[in-house]
Amino acid sequence: MNSALRPPPPTRPLPRLYVAPPSTVPRRIDGAWWPHTFDLLAELPQLLSDLPESWGRIDSVLVNSALWTGAPGRLLVRNHVVRLHRTTSAHAPSTIVLMASGQGRRDLLVVPPDATEQTAAALLSAAGLPAEQGFPAS
């Protein structure tokens, strides 16, 4: 079979994830995530795949139910069950909380999918993250 006749495989969008460098100083936000949509079922598997190994295997995720669609109580990601929890608390409406057994909790700022690059940079800066690092080009 001639490979020139095959359509190219679908490409995965580049992850738009910024992980703050390790620090001995505790911080409120550990990084930022700029998903392509607010469909948690579509976005969460890629996010979990792109996290640093040092964060451990994420067992539980807490999201603001006002932002996200499509979130059942559990999701299978790479043969591992991840428990999904929703909150309606206004405490941190624009964050996602990732928890790994034995590794603790990591909080990511969520940049709205429809944000511009300038808005994303401003949100990073406001959260105390170095905006000059930015996100990969989308």
Salt bridges, closest charged atoms under 4 A:
ASP50 OD1 - ARG12 NH2 3.06
ASP59 OD1 - HIS80 NE2 3.06
ASP107 OD1 - ARG105 NE 2.74
